[in-house]
Amino acid sequence: VGGRDVRGYDVNALRDAVGIVLQKNLLFSGTIRDNLKWGDPDATDDDLWAACRAARADEFLSRMPDGLDTDLGQGGCNVSGGQKQRLCIARTLLKHPKVLIFDDSTSAVDTATEGEIREALAKLTDVTKIIIAQRITSVMDTDQIIILDDGRIHGTGTHRELLEKDSIYQEIYASQMKGEED
């Protein structure tokens, strides 16, 4: 991380440098603003909206009765799964992590929204992004893809390299992209 072996970091500093967005995230009771500020308690409204735009949460927030001050209900029961994921992405972006781990964190959003989130993430600099995904579209533009088979590394490379040489990647690509090419 930052060009240094992680074993050389203080464990608390290392943990603070990592932001994780899971497939099933937790929102707390309270307002959207309260939930986002867990990422940065000092965030201004401009900061909150910038993170929401990057996570494509601004689209549905603009329709909420009280915007950032809308009450989420217990555990975020007033928003859909995809909306929860986008709010959790925004919250994590507000942390400004050095390492960003996305564990299938766009699985509940449509592919167009996922593409917009990927575009926003691509603009982040000085951040190592680790994306764990089942959708080929989530990883096609990454620097390196690692294919796992039964917990073991089966292949590594770019999208193009894996399409040429990795049978598992080829099979996943064929099954997911079939409709795209028709």
Buried (B, 14 or more C-beta within 10 A) or exposed (E): BEEEEEEEBEEEEBEEBBBBBBBEBEBEEBBBBBBBBBBBEEBEEEBBBBBBBBBBBBBBBEEBEEBBEBBBEEEBEBBEBBBBBBBBBBBBBBBBBBBBBBBBBBBBBEEEBBBBBBEBBEEEEEBBBEBBBEBBBBBBBBEEBBBEEEEEEBBEBBBEBBBEEBEEBEEBBEEEEEEEEE
